[in-house]
Amino acid sequence: MFLGGTHKYRPYDDAVLDGIDLDIESGEHTGYPAFINQLRSHFSGASKEYIISAAPQCVYPDANLGSTLSSAWIDNNYVQFYNNPCNLANIDNKWNFDYTSWDNLAKSNANHNSKVYVGLPAGSGAAGNGYIELGTLQKNLNQLYTNYQSTFGGIMLWDASWYTNNQDYVKSLSSWVKSNMKCSASPEPTSTPPATETLYPTN
C-alpha cells in the first residue's frame, strides 16, 4: 500500500515512499528484525532504492529499539538527542552525553554504511529540552563531525510543523551544514539500481 506494491486503498495514489522509519517508543518491541528482513526481501526485486531507518532515543541502548538496532540492517539512525539528559546541549558532560556508543553501533551494523543523524527539535516548543541557539549548535555539530566523520550522516529535525514556524533558524542551519559538512550518507543499495551518491546534510 505504501511502497511499490498495488492495492485498491493506496493512500498516496501513484506516489511511492522511499522507505520505512521505525519510531518505536512504547509497546511490544520484538519482531522488528524479522520485519526488516522481510522488507529487504521485497526490496531485492524492486526497481528503486529503499531506505530502512530508525529513530531511537539518545539513551543507549534504546529501551524499545536496542535489540533491533544491534541485529538488523539499518541505513540511517535518526537518534533523538533531545528530551533526555543525553541531549546535544550536554555535549561536554561525559556523564550524560554519549555519541561514541552510537558511532560504534553504526560501525558494527550489518550494513557497513549505516549512518548516525543528530536528531534535534526544529523549534523551541518541539521538545521538552534540546533546542539549541544556532551559534552553540554549530559549534557542537562541528565537534561531532570532526570526531566521527565516518558515521556522521547529517541532521534530523522534529518536525515539519515546527519548521514552518521557525524557518529562518532551519534555513540558516541547513545552509551552514551544506557549507561545512560533506555528509555522504547514501545507504548500501537494497535493490539493484545504478550506484549514485546522494548528500543528505539535513532532513
Backbone as numpy.savetxt, mean C-alpha at the origin, in Angstrom:
# Nx Ny Nz CAx CAy CAz Cx Cy Cz
-17.30 -10.43 -11.23 -18.12 -9.20 -11.23 -17.28 -7.93 -11.23
-16.10 -7.96 -10.61 -15.30 -6.75 -10.46 -14.05 -6.73 -11.32
-13.56 -7.91 -11.68 -12.32 -7.98 -12.44 -12.63 -8.29 -13.90
-11.98 -9.29 -14.46 -12.12 -9.51 -15.89 -13.21 -10.47 -16.31
-14.01 -10.93 -15.36 -15.05 -11.89 -15.69 -16.31 -11.24 -16.23
-17.34 -12.05 -16.35 -18.63 -11.53 -16.83 -19.72 -11.90 -15.83
-20.71 -11.03 -15.71 -21.82 -11.28 -14.80 -22.91 -10.26 -15.10
-24.13 -10.66 -15.01 -25.22 -9.73 -15.32 -25.32 -8.58 -14.34
-24.71 -8.74 -13.15 -24.76 -7.67 -12.15 -23.43 -6.94 -12.00
-22.63 -6.89 -13.07 -21.35 -6.15 -12.98 -21.63 -4.73 -12.49
-20.95 -4.30 -11.41 -21.28 -2.99 -10.82 -20.74 -1.79 -11.58
-19.70 -2.00 -12.42 -19.08 -0.85 -13.09 -19.14 -0.98 -14.61
-20.20 -1.57 -15.12 -20.39 -1.71 -16.56 -19.18 -2.44 -17.14
-18.47 -1.81 -18.10 -17.35 -2.51 -18.73 -16.00 -2.14 -18.11
-16.02 -1.38 -17.00 -14.76 -1.04 -16.32 -14.22 -2.27 -15.60
-12.89 -2.44 -15.66 -12.24 -3.58 -15.02 -11.25 -3.05 -13.98
-11.40 -3.48 -12.73 -10.50 -3.02 -11.68 -9.09 -3.55 -11.90
-8.12 -2.91 -11.23 -6.71 -3.29 -11.38 -6.27 -4.33 -10.38
-7.12 -4.68 -9.42 -6.71 -5.68 -8.45 -7.59 -5.68 -7.21
-7.05 -6.30 -6.15 -7.78 -6.47 -4.90 -6.92 -5.95 -3.75
-7.53 -5.18 -2.85 -6.84 -4.69 -1.66 -7.51 -5.28 -0.43
-6.72 -5.86 0.47 -7.24 -6.45 1.70 -7.08 -5.44 2.83
-8.19 -4.84 3.24 -8.21 -3.92 4.39 -9.03 -4.61 5.47
-8.38 -5.54 6.17 -9.06 -6.40 7.13 -8.75 -5.92 8.54
-9.75 -5.35 9.22 -9.51 -4.77 10.54 -10.34 -5.41 11.64
-11.09 -6.44 11.31 -11.86 -7.14 12.34 -12.34 -8.46 11.77
-12.96 -9.26 12.63 -13.55 -10.52 12.18 -12.53 -11.63 11.97
-12.97 -12.69 11.34 -12.13 -13.84 11.07 -11.04 -13.46 10.08
-9.81 -13.94 10.32 -8.72 -13.55 9.43 -7.95 -14.75 8.87
-8.60 -15.89 8.85 -7.98 -17.05 8.20 -8.55 -17.18 6.78
-7.85 -17.89 5.95 -8.33 -18.16 4.60 -7.86 -17.19 3.54
-7.26 -16.08 3.93 -6.85 -15.10 2.92 -5.69 -15.58 2.04
-4.71 -16.34 2.55 -3.68 -16.87 1.64 -4.29 -17.75 0.55
-5.27 -18.58 0.90 -5.93 -19.41 -0.11 -6.70 -18.55 -1.10
-7.33 -17.50 -0.60 -8.05 -16.55 -1.46 -7.09 -15.91 -2.47
-5.93 -15.48 -1.99 -4.94 -14.86 -2.86 -4.41 -15.85 -3.89
-4.15 -17.08 -3.46 -3.69 -18.10 -4.39 -4.71 -18.34 -5.49
-5.99 -18.35 -5.13 -7.04 -18.57 -6.12 -7.11 -17.38 -7.09
-6.98 -16.17 -6.55 -6.95 -14.99 -7.42 -5.81 -15.08 -8.43
-4.63 -15.43 -7.95 -3.47 -15.49 -8.83 -3.63 -16.57 -9.89
-4.34 -17.63 -9.53 -4.64 -18.67 -10.51 -5.50 -18.10 -11.63
-6.50 -17.30 -11.27 -7.34 -16.64 -12.28 -6.52 -15.62 -13.09
-5.66 -14.87 -12.39 -4.88 -13.84 -13.06 -3.93 -14.40 -14.11
-3.47 -15.63 -13.90 -2.46 -16.20 -14.79 -2.94 -16.31 -16.23
-4.25 -16.35 -16.45 -4.77 -16.43 -17.81 -5.35 -15.12 -18.29
-5.09 -14.02 -17.56 -5.70 -12.74 -17.89 -4.88 -11.99 -18.95
-5.51 -11.05 -19.59 -4.85 -10.26 -20.61 -4.25 -8.97 -20.07
-4.37 -8.73 -18.77 -3.80 -7.54 -18.15 -3.18 -7.92 -16.81
-2.44 -6.99 -16.25 -1.78 -7.20 -14.97 -2.71 -6.80 -13.83
-2.76 -7.61 -12.78 -3.55 -7.29 -11.60 -2.62 -7.17 -10.39
-3.03 -6.35 -9.43 -2.24 -6.11 -8.23 -3.00 -6.65 -7.02
-2.26 -7.29 -6.12 -2.80 -7.73 -4.83 -2.12 -6.91 -3.75
-2.91 -6.17 -2.99 -2.35 -5.32 -1.95 -3.06 -5.55 -0.63
-2.45 -5.02 0.43 -3.04 -5.13 1.77 -2.78 -3.83 2.51
-3.65 -3.51 3.48 -3.54 -2.26 4.23 -3.50 -2.54 5.73
-2.38 -3.09 6.22 -2.29 -3.41 7.65 -2.10 -2.16 8.51
-2.40 -2.28 9.80 -2.03 -1.26 10.77 -0.52 -1.28 10.92
0.07 -0.17 11.41 1.53 -0.12 11.52 2.09 -0.97 12.66
1.26 -1.34 13.63 1.74 -2.22 14.69 2.13 -3.56 14.08
3.37 -4.00 14.35 3.88 -5.22 13.71 4.00 -6.36 14.73
3.50 -7.56 14.36 2.74 -7.88 13.16 1.29 -7.44 13.30
0.65 -7.18 12.18 -0.75 -6.76 12.20 -1.62 -7.88 12.76
-2.55 -7.53 13.64 -3.37 -8.53 14.33 -4.25 -9.32 13.37
-4.71 -8.71 12.29 -5.64 -9.37 11.39 -5.00 -9.89 10.11
-3.90 -9.29 9.69 -3.29 -9.67 8.42 -1.88 -10.25 8.57
-1.39 -10.34 9.80 0.00 -10.77 10.01 0.35 -12.09 9.34
-0.47 -13.11 9.56 -0.17 -14.43 8.99 -0.30 -14.44 7.48
-1.23 -13.65 6.96 -1.39 -13.54 5.50 -0.18 -12.87 4.87
0.26 -11.77 5.45 1.38 -11.02 4.89 2.68 -11.81 4.92
2.81 -12.70 5.88 4.05 -13.48 5.99 4.06 -14.73 5.12
2.91 -15.06 4.52 2.86 -16.32 3.76 2.32 -16.18 2.34
1.61 -15.10 2.03 0.94 -14.98 0.73 1.64 -13.96 -0.16
1.38 -14.05 -1.45 1.93 -13.13 -2.44 1.26 -11.77 -2.31
2.07 -10.74 -2.01 1.56 -9.37 -1.89 2.40 -8.46 -2.77
1.75 -7.65 -3.59 2.47 -6.68 -4.41 2.78 -5.42 -3.60
1.74 -4.82 -3.01 1.90 -3.56 -2.31 1.36 -3.65 -0.89
2.19 -3.24 0.08 1.79 -3.17 1.48 1.50 -1.72 1.83
0.21 -1.35 1.93 -0.18 0.02 2.25 -0.30 0.16 3.77
0.84 0.31 4.44 0.87 0.28 5.90 0.32 1.58 6.47
-0.65 1.46 7.37 -1.32 2.63 7.95 -0.47 3.21 9.10
0.41 4.14 8.76 1.25 4.77 9.78 0.53 5.95 10.41
-0.64 5.66 10.97 -1.46 6.64 11.67 -2.41 5.88 12.59
-3.09 6.61 13.47 -4.05 6.02 14.42 -3.42 5.03 15.39
-2.12 5.07 15.54 -1.40 4.20 16.47 -0.17 4.94 16.98
0.42 4.49 18.11 1.68 5.11 18.56 2.82 4.95 17.54
2.69 3.98 16.62 3.73 3.78 15.59 3.53 4.70 14.40
2.76 5.77 14.56 2.54 6.67 13.42 3.83 7.38 13.05
3.87 7.91 11.82 5.10 8.48 11.27 5.61 9.66 12.07
4.75 10.34 12.80 5.19 11.48 13.60 6.18 11.05 14.68
6.18 9.75 15.02 7.08 9.22 16.05 8.30 8.54 15.45
8.73 8.97 14.26 9.81 8.30 13.55 11.11 8.24 14.36
11.33 9.21 15.22 12.58 9.23 16.01 12.45 8.54 17.36
11.29 7.94 17.61 11.07 7.21 18.86 11.20 5.72 18.58
12.34 5.13 18.89 12.60 3.73 18.54 11.70 2.76 19.29
11.07 3.22 20.38 10.18 2.34 21.14 8.79 2.25 20.49
8.46 3.22 19.65 7.14 3.22 19.01 7.22 2.93 17.51
8.06 3.67 16.81 8.09 3.58 15.35 8.95 2.41 14.88
8.42 1.62 13.95 9.15 0.45 13.44 8.87 0.26 11.95
9.74 0.80 11.14 9.62 0.58 9.69 10.44 -0.63 9.26
11.50 -0.94 10.01 12.41 -2.02 9.64 11.70 -3.36 9.50
10.75 -3.64 10.38 10.02 -4.92 10.30 9.23 -5.02 9.00
8.64 -3.90 8.55 7.88 -3.91 7.30 8.83 -4.04 6.11
9.99 -3.43 6.20 11.01 -3.58 5.17 11.43 -5.04 5.05
11.69 -5.67 6.18 12.09 -7.08 6.18 10.98 -7.98 5.66
9.73 -7.66 6.01 8.60 -8.45 5.54 8.51 -8.40 4.02
8.64 -7.20 3.44 8.58 -7.06 1.99 9.70 -7.85 1.31
10.88 -7.84 1.91 12.02 -8.55 1.33 11.85 -10.06 1.40
11.11 -10.54 2.40 10.95 -11.99 2.56 9.68 -12.52 1.90
8.88 -11.63 1.29 7.64 -12.06 0.67 7.89 -12.97 -0.51
6.91 -13.81 -0.82 7.02 -14.69 -1.99 7.20 -13.87 -3.27
6.66 -12.67 -3.29 6.89 -11.73 -4.38 8.14 -10.93 -4.03
9.26 -11.20 -4.71 10.51 -10.54 -4.35 10.51 -9.05 -4.68
9.48 -8.57 -5.36 9.37 -7.15 -5.67 8.28 -6.47 -4.84
7.89 -7.07 -3.73 6.87 -6.49 -2.85 7.36 -5.15 -2.30
6.45 -4.17 -2.24 6.80 -2.82 -1.82 6.00 -2.37 -0.60
6.58 -1.43 0.14 5.92 -0.83 1.30 5.55 0.61 0.95
4.28 0.95 1.15 3.80 2.31 0.97 3.52 2.91 2.34
3.89 4.16 2.54 3.63 4.85 3.80 2.22 5.40 3.77
1.33 4.79 4.56 -0.06 5.22 4.62 -0.21 6.40 5.57
-0.85 7.46 5.08 -0.99 8.69 5.85 -2.40 9.26 5.71
-2.85 10.06 6.67 -4.14 10.74 6.52 -4.04 11.86 5.47
-5.05 11.99 4.63 -5.07 13.03 3.61 -5.56 14.36 4.15
-6.04 14.37 5.40 -6.52 15.60 6.03 -6.43 15.47 7.53
-6.49 16.59 8.23 -6.33 16.58 9.68 -7.43 15.80 10.38
-8.59 15.68 9.77 -9.68 14.94 10.40 -9.85 13.54 9.88
-8.95 13.10 9.02 -9.09 11.78 8.40 -8.69 10.65 9.32
-8.00 10.96 10.42 -7.56 9.94 11.36 -7.45 10.53 12.75
-7.42 9.67 13.75 -7.29 10.13 15.12 -5.95 10.77 15.40
-4.90 10.26 14.77 -3.58 10.89 14.85 -2.77 10.50 13.62
-1.68 11.19 13.38 -0.81 10.85 12.27 -0.76 11.86 11.15
-1.61 12.92 11.21 -1.53 13.96 10.18 -0.34 14.85 10.50
0.52 15.08 9.51 1.79 15.77 9.75 1.93 16.99 8.85
2.38 18.09 9.41 2.65 19.31 8.64 3.65 18.99 7.54
3.48 19.64 6.38 4.18 19.23 5.16 5.71 19.24 5.29
6.28 20.27 5.90 7.73 20.34 6.03 8.29 19.19 6.84
7.65 18.88 7.97 8.07 17.75 8.80 7.87 16.43 8.07
6.75 16.31 7.37 6.46 15.09 6.63 7.53 14.83 5.56
7.93 15.85 4.84 8.96 15.68 3.82 10.27 15.19 4.44
10.64 15.74 5.58 11.86 15.31 6.27 11.76 13.84 6.69
10.61 13.46 7.24 10.44 12.08 7.69 10.44 11.10 6.52
9.76 11.47 5.44 9.71 10.59 4.27 11.09 10.45 3.64
11.83 11.53 3.60 13.18 11.47 3.02 14.06 10.53 3.82
13.89 10.52 5.14 14.66 9.60 5.99 14.35 8.14 5.66
13.07 7.83 5.47 12.69 6.47 5.12 13.19 6.09 3.73
13.00 7.00 2.79 13.41 6.73 1.41 14.92 6.48 1.33
15.69 7.24 2.07 17.15 7.09 2.06 17.57 5.76 2.63
16.90 5.33 3.69 17.31 4.11 4.40 16.70 2.83 3.85
15.60 2.94 3.11 14.88 1.72 2.69 14.48 1.78 1.21
15.39 2.23 0.36 15.01 2.46 -1.04 14.55 1.20 -1.76
15.09 0.04 -1.41 14.76 -1.17 -2.17 13.30 -1.60 -2.00
12.67 -1.22 -0.88 11.27 -1.63 -0.67 10.32 -0.44 -0.61
10.82 0.77 -0.67 9.97 1.96 -0.56 9.18 2.13 -1.85
7.86 1.99 -1.76 7.02 2.06 -2.95 6.42 3.42 -3.21
6.18 4.21 -2.14 5.55 5.51 -2.30 4.65 5.83 -1.13
3.62 6.61 -1.39 2.72 7.11 -0.35 1.29 6.65 -0.66
0.58 6.26 0.38 -0.86 5.98 0.28 -1.58 6.99 1.18
-2.63 7.62 0.66 -3.38 8.59 1.46 -4.81 8.12 1.69
-5.29 8.31 2.91 -6.67 7.99 3.28 -7.39 9.31 3.57
-8.47 9.60 2.89 -8.93 8.92 1.68 -9.35 9.99 0.69
-10.05 9.62 -0.39 -10.38 10.57 -1.45 -11.26 11.71 -0.96
-12.17 11.44 -0.04 -13.07 12.50 0.44 -12.29 13.56 1.20
-11.28 13.16 1.97 -10.46 14.13 2.70 -9.53 14.85 1.75
-9.09 14.16 0.73 -8.22 14.80 -0.27 -8.92 15.98 -0.94
-10.19 15.81 -1.27 -10.91 16.87 -1.98 -11.01 18.14 -1.15
-10.95 18.01 0.18 -11.02 19.18 1.06 -9.64 19.69 1.48
-8.59 19.07 0.96 -7.23 19.43 1.37 -6.29 19.34 0.17
-6.76 19.84 -0.97 -6.05 19.60 -2.22 -4.69 20.28 -2.29
-4.53 21.45 -1.73 -3.23 22.13 -1.78 -2.16 21.30 -1.10
-2.49 20.75 0.06 -1.55 19.91 0.82 -1.18 18.67 0.01
-2.19 17.98 -0.52 -1.95 16.73 -1.25 -1.18 16.99 -2.53
-1.54 18.03 -3.25 -0.83 18.34 -4.50 0.62 18.73 -4.22
0.86 19.45 -3.15 2.24 19.82 -2.79 3.04 18.58 -2.41
2.42 17.67 -1.67 3.08 16.43 -1.30 3.39 15.59 -2.53
2.41 15.46 -3.41 2.59 14.68 -4.62 3.71 15.24 -5.48
3.74 16.55 -5.66 4.77 17.19 -6.46 6.15 16.97 -5.86
6.24 17.08 -4.53 7.53 16.88 -3.85 8.01 15.46 -4.00
7.13 14.47 -3.83 7.51 13.06 -3.97 8.00 12.79 -5.39
7.28 13.27 -6.38 7.66 13.04 -7.78 9.02 13.64 -8.09
9.33 14.77 -7.45 10.59 15.46 -7.72 11.77 14.86 -6.97
11.51 14.21 -5.83 12.60 13.78 -4.96 12.76 12.27 -4.82
11.81 11.50 -5.32 11.85 10.06 -5.13 11.50 9.34 -6.41
12.27 8.33 -6.72 11.90 7.45 -7.82 11.36 6.18 -7.19
10.05 6.09 -7.10 9.41 4.97 -6.44 9.01 3.94 -7.49
9.94 3.11 -7.88 9.67 2.12 -8.92 9.01 0.93 -8.28
7.68 0.87 -8.38 6.92 -0.11 -7.62 6.09 -1.03 -8.49
6.53 -1.27 -9.71 5.77 -2.20 -10.54 5.81 -3.58 -9.92
4.66 -4.19 -9.68 4.67 -5.54 -9.12 5.13 -6.55 -10.13
5.60 -7.67 -9.63 5.89 -8.81 -10.51 4.62 -9.16 -11.26
4.64 -9.20 -12.58 3.40 -9.49 -13.32 2.78 -10.81 -12.91
1.47 -10.80 -12.67 0.76 -12.03 -12.35 0.07 -12.59 -13.58
0.27 -11.94 -14.73 -0.18 -12.48 -16.00 0.97 -12.35 -16.97
0.72 -12.30 -18.24 1.83 -12.32 -19.18 1.81 -11.16 -20.17
1.55 -9.91 -19.72 1.63 -8.78 -20.64 3.08 -8.39 -20.85
3.40 -7.53 -21.84 4.76 -7.05 -22.00 5.22 -6.32 -20.75
6.48 -6.52 -20.38 7.01 -5.91 -19.17 7.10 -4.40 -19.32
6.61 -3.65 -18.32 6.71 -2.20 -18.32 7.06 -1.75 -16.93
7.59 -0.54 -16.79 7.86 0.04 -15.49 6.85 1.15 -15.25
6.20 1.11 -14.10 5.26 2.14 -13.75 5.70 2.81 -12.47
5.66 4.12 -12.42 6.01 4.83 -11.21 4.77 5.12 -10.42
4.80 4.81 -9.13 3.68 5.06 -8.24 4.14 5.91 -7.08
4.45 7.20 -7.32 4.94 8.02 -6.23 3.86 8.38 -5.23
2.59 8.37 -5.63 1.50 8.64 -4.69 0.36 7.72 -4.99
-0.58 7.64 -4.05 -1.76 6.83 -4.28 -2.99 7.65 -3.94
